[in-house]
């Protein structure tokens, strides 16, 4: 059997210059001349090396003109149903009129007829085989599918918002900007392409998808992609513009929360998922932004998540239309204004002080423990009075009171933990080192430098840090969690020795706590469940607690109930029973992210105090599981809270550079310590003293 080919091939490019045309808005004019080019020439004969994509209707190749200009050539499959020559031409002319910054430009098409003949059973058989190709602008960013990741990794929020907004604008153009409208019917990350500036453009919105004014129809033709199709199509083959809206919702969920965004949202209520996503994004955003900027971006995350969840409503009549979606998104963009987008490292430290002593070498200041160690809380009956100072050093002298000096520290340390019987404070700094300071002698007992990665975690209060390290006094140990996921245990008696080293989490241990009586340590990793370790069993992991994707940024054993602990997530505090591995209840009510918490008792009743970015602290009754008091007065985020172990005093620290002292019985304000040295990063109290 033999065969011969005779072919006619045409690549029609509309415009006077096919190369220049690709750099400017498309202007269709039937009177323009056409240029004849070879599709095989620009794609190297459709070689596998040039293949960049495969779809339901064809295969996409990267083409290149002689001058290096790139183009995407989509060869349509011969067995594509429903396309004859006339329909193909009509569809092509309709697609050529599309002109929008969020729609991939169709710049040409190739129509090829191959006349083939072959000898078959002693006869010559002739056949005409038609090949059709569409030529689009080539986008260097590839498909959105290659850029999806969870809240903690990958694209930053401003870039994701740009992609969400552009995708919505493109769909709005198809639905509302054209008469008749075009329904995409296969909207998914693989059909959203990105240019070099990460501007999204809808692609592959298919042929035979121009609809008349008819709003809904039933079809027997398979369309779309599983996971992006709504129930009404899966069950009854119903097509409408609300099919695209459903697909858009799935796309937005995956942009916000990663490839599993949609499936994660289906595992919980809409409110729980919104809180989870908002909390996770707050963790990341607060490392770059603060104040009104942080809140504006958080509102964008919340709004986009809520829109996406409405788009995937089971009842299509409850889904919003594209105009309402775009208007809502534009409202959140107005909130941002012209805030700069950080393209470098996300972590930055901003000093908000108007005056900064030239001797300061760090972005925030921690009080030297000379003052902190001698602060007598019993003197707080000077109700509502504040202690003030200005400048880099300050001396205050009163009758019968010794002189205390506040010194800016060259490498400021953040207090992490206090020894239960010794006047020692465990500290850490931004460089990943930990130290023990004797508050009586001002001597440093030991210094453990950063070994592998940074042990510092980024707390909810912007630019405030605390380290994942704790004292185990009854063993004379120090346990430290590191950025690389390892836990190391040291002796703190000289000479310092490493007792144990083990891989606890996949990455970045953010906080630890030690059980007051049992040989247990709780650890929180950035990507893993909470884990409980038993040092009497060789540091075996004996329990894991899955918070369902919620990141815990603070954890604490209940000092009066040996089977319980609390974990602070972004918008709430969860109380767990580790004997049953069950979450017992959740404390929820702050208007913004929860930054810190602590246990305390009032009479025989146990309470929890929480601090928040909403500038308030709340008191929660653990028995009734309700908020019984809101502490108001701080002018900025509450960054830390602390219950004094001996005195009926609650302390709240804030980015407003003050510490407020509250009576833990009456919840009344007892005093304000106004240091004016910088944002308050952490507070610890020494047991057995008034310090």
N, C-alpha and C positions, 0 to 999 in steps of 0.2 A: 504494500500500500504506500502510495506517495502522495504528497500534497504540495501545492504551490500557493504563494500568497500574492495578492495584489491589493495595495492599500491606499486609502486617501486619508490624510491626517491634517487636521487644522487646529491650531491653538489660537483662539481669537482673544485679543486683549483690547479692551475698550480704552481709547485715549490716543493722543498723538504720540506719546512716549510711554511705553509700558513700564519702564524703570522709574521715570519721574513720577508716574501715576501712583506708585506705591507709597510715595512720601507725602501725598496730599489728599484732601478729601475727594471721594469719588464723585465724579460728575458724569452721569450717563447721558449720552447724546447719540441718537440713532444715526445721525449724519456723520459721526466720526468714522475715520478709516480704521480698518482692522489690520493687525500685524500677524503674520504667519510665523510661528515658532515651533520647534520640535519639543514635545513633552518628554520624549526619551532622552533628548540631548540634555535637558536641564535636570534630569533625575538619574543620569547614568544608566539608562535602560531599566529604570525601576529596580535598582539593585537592593539587596537586603540591607546593605550598609546605609541606604537612604531611607529606609522604612522607619517612620516615627510614630505610627499609630494604626490601630485597626478598629473599625466600627461596624455597626450593623449594615451600613450601606456601602462600605468600601474601605480601602486601605490608603493610608496617607503617607506620602513620601516627601522628603525635603528636597526641593529643587533649587538650583542655583544658576543665575544667568552668567554670561561671560565676564561681566564686570564684578562678580561676587555678590550681587544682590540676591537675597534668598526669598523663596516662595514655598508655600505648602501646596502640594498637588494631591488631590483626593481622587483615586481611581474608583469609580462606582462598580459594584459587582454586576455582572451580566444578569444574574438571576434575581435582581431587585424587583419585587413585585409592583405592578401598577404603573410603570413608567414607559410610555411609548415616546416616540420622537417628538411629537407635537406637545405632549404634556411636559416633557423635559424642557423644551424651549420656553414654554410659557412660564414654568416654575423658575427657570433661570432668569428670565427677564424680571420677574417679580423680586427675586432675591437680589438682583443687581441694584434695585432701587433702595435697598436698605443702607442707611448712612447714620451711624451712631457710634460714639466713642466706646461703647461697651458691647458692640457687635463686631465679630470678625468680618473684615471686608472680603467679599467675593470679587476677585479682580479679573477673572477670565474663566473660560471653560474650553475644554478640548473635546472635539467630536471626531471619532475615528471609525472608519468603516474598512474592515478587512474582507476582501473577496477571496474566499478559499475554495479550492477544488481539489478533489482527491479521487483516486480510482477505488471503486467499491463494487465488488462482485462483477468485475468486467466492465463497469460503466463509470463515466466521469460524473461526479456529483459536485454541484456548486452550492455554496452557502455564503451569505453575507453576515459577518459578525460585527456588531457595533460596540465600540468602547467609548465610554463617556468619562470625562474627568473634570473636576471643579478645581480652580486654582484660587487659593486664599492668601492673604498676607501671612507671613511667617512670624510667629511670636516666640521670642527667645526664652521666656520664662517657663514654657511648657504648660502642662495642665495643672489645675488646682489640686488634683488628686495627689500630686507629688509633694505638696506643701502642707498637707494636713498633719497636725500634731495636737497633743493635749494642751491644757492650759499652761503648763509649766515649761514647755519647750517650743522651739520653732519660732514662727512669725510672732512679732510683738502685736499688741492690741491695735494700735493705729493702723498697721498694715492689714490686719484682719478686718477691721471696720471698713477700710477702703474697698476691700474685696466684696464684703457684704453689700455695701452701698452701691458699688458699680454693677454687681449682679442684679440687684433690684432695679436699677435704672435701665439696664438692658432689657429686662423682662417687661418693664413698664412701656418701653418703646414698642416692643412686639405686640403687647396687648392693647395699648391705648393710642399709640402714635401712628398706627397704620390702619387703613381702611381698604379691604377687610383686615382684621387682625391676624396675626400668626400665633398659633399655640405651639410652644416648643415641643412638649410631650416627651422629652428625654433629657430634662435638666438634671445634671449631676456633676460632680467635681471633674470628671474626665472630659466633660464637654464645656468646661470653662477654662479658657486659656489666659495666660498672663504675659504681659509685655515686660520689657526690661525694667519698668518702673512699678511693676506689680499691679498694673491696672487690669482688671478682669474684662474679658470679652467673651460673650456667648458664642459658641460654635456648634456646628452639627445640629442646627435646628431643623434640619431635614427637609425633604421634599414632600409634596402633597400634604402640607400642614397649614396651608392658608385656609382659613375658615370664612364662611359668609357671616352675615350678622346673626345667624342662628347661634344661640348660646350653648346648647347642649346637643350631643348626638351620640348614637350608639354605633360602635364599630366592631367588626370581627377581625380586623387586622392587628396582629400583635405589635405593640409599641412599648417603648420605655424600658426601664431597668428595674429589676426586682429590688425592693428596698426604698425606691423613690416613687412608687406608684401608690395611689390612694385606694382605700377599700372599694369605692364605687366602681373603679375600673376593674379591679381584681375580681369582684363578684358579679358585676353586671355589664362590663365593657363600656361604661359611661364616660364620654369625653366632654370636658368643659375647660374653661380657663382656670377653674379651681384645681384641676389636675396639676397644672404648672405651679400653683400656689403651694400645694402639698409638697411637691418636689423641692421647691424653694425652701420650705421650712426644714426639710431634711438636710439640704446643703448648708443652711445657716447653722444648724446644730453641729454639723461636722466641722465647720470652720471655727466655731467658738470652742468646741470641746474635743476635737479630734475625730478620727475615723469611726470611733464608737459612740460619738455624741448622741445619735438617734437612739441606739440600743440602750445607752445609759439612761436616757430620759424616760424610756418606757419602763424602767425598773422601779420608778418611784413617782410620787405625785409631782405635778407641775411646780408647786411651791418648793418642795424639797429639792428638785433639780435646779431651780433658779437659785436657791440659796447656796447649793453646792458649787455651782459654776461661778457665781458671784464671789463666793469665798475664795475659791482657788485663784481666780483672777486678781482679787485684792492682794493676795500674797505676792504675786508677781508685780503688779502695778506699783505697790507701795515702795518697792525697791528703786523706782525711777521717779515717781511723782509724789507730791504731798499736797496738803491743803485742798483748795478748790479744784486744782487740776486733777488730783486723785479722785475726788468725788464725782467730777464730770465724766471721767473715763469709766468709773464704776457704774454710773447711770447708763452710759452707752451699753456696757455689757448686760446690764439688767434689762434694758429695753429690747435689745436684739434677741436675747434669750426668750423673753416673753412673746415677742413677735413670732419667733420660730415655733414656739409651742402652740400658738394659736393657728399657725399655718397647717399644722399636722392634726387638726381636729378631725375626728372620725366623720362627723356630719359636715359635708362640704359647704353647706349654707352658713355655718358658723365661722368659716375661714374668711379672713379679711381680703379685700381686693388689693391689687397692686398699688393703686393710688394712695390708699390709706397707709399702706406699708411704707412707701417712699416718704410720705409726709411725716410720719412718725420718726423715721430715721433722720430726716433733715432737721427735725426739732432737736435731736440730741447733738447733731453736728454744730448747731448754733451755740449750744452750751460750751463747746470746746473752743470756739472762736479760732484764733490763730496761734494756738499753743504749738511750740516746736516739737518735732518728733525726733527722739533720740535714735541715732543709727549706730551708736557705738555700744560699749558695754552697758548693760541695763542698770548696773549698780552704781549709784553715785551718791555723794553726800553733800547736802546743801546747807550752808551756814546762813541762818536767817538773822544773825545779829547785825544791828546797825553799826556798832562799834566793836572792833576786835583788837585786843592788845597785840602789838607786833611780836611779842614773844610766843604767842600761841602757834603751835605747829600742827594742830589737829582741828577737825571740823566741828567737834563738840567737846565739851568740857565736863569732867567728872570731879566732884568735890574730893579733895584730899581727905583721907579718913581722920585727920586731926580734928576737923570740925565734926564730922559725922559720928566719930567714936565718943564724943563728949556731949552730944546733944541730949539734954535731960528732958525727957518728955513729960516729967511731972511738973515742969514749969509752964505748961501750956494753958494755965488758967488765965494768962494774959489774952483773953478771948479776942479773936479777930485781929490781933496785932501781928505785924510781920517784921522779920529781921531783914534789913536791907544792906546792900553793899554795892559798890561800883568799882570797876577796874580789875586788874589782874591779881592784886593782893589786897587784903583788907584785915584790919585789926580792930577788934571791939573789946573794950575793957569796962567792966562794971564792978561795983563793990562786991567783994566776996565771990568774984567769978574770975577764973583764970583766962589768960589771953588765948584766943584761938586764931589761927591763921589759915586762910584759904589760899591754896596755891594751885595754879593751873598745871596739870600734869603733862609732861612731854608726850607720853604714850598713855592716854587716859584708859584706866581700867574700869570695868563695869562689875559691881558686886553681883555675885551669882548665888552664893549660899553662905550661911553662917554656922559655925561649929556650935553644937548644943551645950557644951560645957566650957569651952575655951573662948577667949576674946579674939577669935580668928574669923576673918572674912575671906572666903574664896572669891577670887576675881578673875576676869578674863578681859582680853582687849581685842581690838579689831584685827590684830595681826595673828590671832589664833593661839596666843600663849595664855597659860593659866598660872596663878600665883596664890599663895596664902599669906595674908598680911595680919600681923599681930597688932591689934588696935591699941593695946597698952604701950607697947615699946616702939611701935612704928617700924618694926623689923620685918623683913620678908623671910618667911620660913623656907620656901622653895620656889623655884621658877621652872615650869615645864614649857619649853619653847614648842612652837608648832612643829609637828613631826611630818605629817602627811596631809596636806589640805588644810582648810581653814575650819576650825571648830565653831566659828561664829555663825549664828543663824540670824536672819533678818526678821526681826519681830514686826508685829503689826504697826506699832508706832513708827512712823517714818523716820529713818536714820538712827534709830535706837537699836542697840545690839545686846544680846546676852548669849553666853556660851552654854553649850551642852556639857555641863560638868557638875558633879555633886560629890560632897564628902560622905563617906561611910565611916562615921566616927567610931562605932563599936569594933571595927576591924582596922582602924587607922589607915584607911584606904582613900584614894581619890579616884573616881571613875570619870572618864572623859570620852565623849563621843566626837568623832571626826567627820570631816566633809566627805571622806572616801568610804564611809559606811562602817569603819572599824570602831570598836570600843576598846579602850586601853585602861587597865587598872594599875595604879601605882600605890606604893607606900608613901606616906608623907613624912615619916620619920627619916632623919638623915642617916645614911645616904639614901636618896630616892632610888627605888628599884621598881621595875615593871613586873607586876604580878601576873598579868594575863593580857593577852591580845587576841581578839577574834573578830571575824566579819559578822556584823549584826544586821546590817541593812545594805541594800544595793547602792544607796547613795545618800549622803548628807544627813547625818543624825542631828536633828534640830533641838531635841530636849530630852532630859532624863529626870527620873525621880527615884528615890530610895525609900523602901517601905520602912516605917518607923520601928517595927518589931520583927518582921520576917526577913529572910535572906533574899529579898526580891528587888530587882531593879526594872523599872519600866523604861522603854526607849521608843522614840518616835523617829522614823526615817521619812524622807521627803516623798518616797514612792511606795512605801510598804505599809502593811498593817502595824499597829502598835504591838510591841512584843514585850513579854515578861520573862526575865532571866532569873534563875536560881543559882546563886554562887555556891551553895552547899552541894549542888549537883554538877560541879565543874562548869558553871555558867551555861547550863542547858536552857534552851528556850522552852518554857513549860506552858505558855499560853500565847495566843495571838488574838487581836481584837480588830476586826475589819470595820472601819468607819465608812465603808461604801464610797470610797473615792474622796472623802472629805479629809483635808489636811489638818492634822492637829498641830498647833503651834505652842501649846502649853499643856503640861500634864502634872497631876499631883495626887498622891495617895491621900485618902481620907484619914486624918490623924486620930479620929475617934470611932471609925468603923473599919476594922482590919481587912474586910473583904471588898472594899469599894475604892474607886478612884474617879477622878474627873478629868476630862480632856476638853480643852478649849479649841473649837474650830472657828471659822471666820465669823459667823453670825450667831453662834450659840455656845453653850457649855453642855457637854454630854456627861452624864453620871453612869458609870458602869459597875456591875458586880462581877469581879473577876473569878469568883467561884463558879458562877453559872455561865460566864462569858457572854453575859446579856446586858444590853443597854437598858437601864431602868427608866430614865427620863431625861428630857432635854430642857434646858433653861433658855428661853428665846424671848427677845423683846427690845433689844437695843436698836436704834435707828441706823447704826452703821456697824462696822466690824468690831468684834470683841478683841481687845488687845491683851488682856491679862485677867487673872482671877486668883483668889485665895480663900481658904476655909477660915472660919472663926466661930466661936461659941458666944452665946448670949444667954446667961443663965444655964439651963441644961439643954437648950435648943441649939442645933447646929445651923449655920448659915454659910452662904457663899457670897463674896463680894466680887463683882466683875467691873472692869474698866473698858471703855470703848472709844473709838474714833469720834463718836457723837458728842464728846466732851463731858460725858456723865459717867458716874459709877452707879451700879444698882446693887441692892441688897436682896438676896433670895432666901426664902425660908425653905430648907431642904425637906421639911415634913410636908408642908402644903404645896411645895414646888411652885411657888408664886413669888413675884416681886413684891416686896413689902415697903421698899423705900428707894427713892432716886436721889442721889447726892449730886447737887447742881452747884456750880460756881467756877469751875475751870473755864478758861477762855480758849483752850485748844485741846487736842486729843489727850485723853487719859492714857498714859503709857505704862503705868505700873501701879499695883495696889499691894498692900501688905497689912497683915494683922500682927500687932505686937504680941509676942508669946506670953507676956506677963501682965501688961497693962491693958485696960479697956480702951484701946486706941486703934483706929484704922487710919492708915496713911495712903494717900493717893498722890501720885506724881504725874506731871503733865508736860507737854511741849510748851506750855505757857511759862515754864521756868519756875514753877512753884510746887511746893509740897503742902497739901492740906491735911490737917489732923482732925479726925472725926471721933466723937464719942461712940463706942460700939454698943452702948446700952440705949442711948437716946437718939443716936444718929445725928446729933447736932454738931455743927462745926465748932471746933475748939481753938483753932489757930491756923495761920498761914505762914509758911516759911518761904520767903521770896528771895532767892539767892541771886538771880539775874546773871548767873554764869552760863546758862545754856539749858537746853532741854533736859528734863530729868529722865534718865535712862533706866534706873532700877533702884529699889529700896530693899535693904535687909535690916533686920533688928536682931540684937544680941540677947539671947535668953539669959535670965538671971541679972539683968541690968535694966536701966532706963534709957539705954542707947539704941 
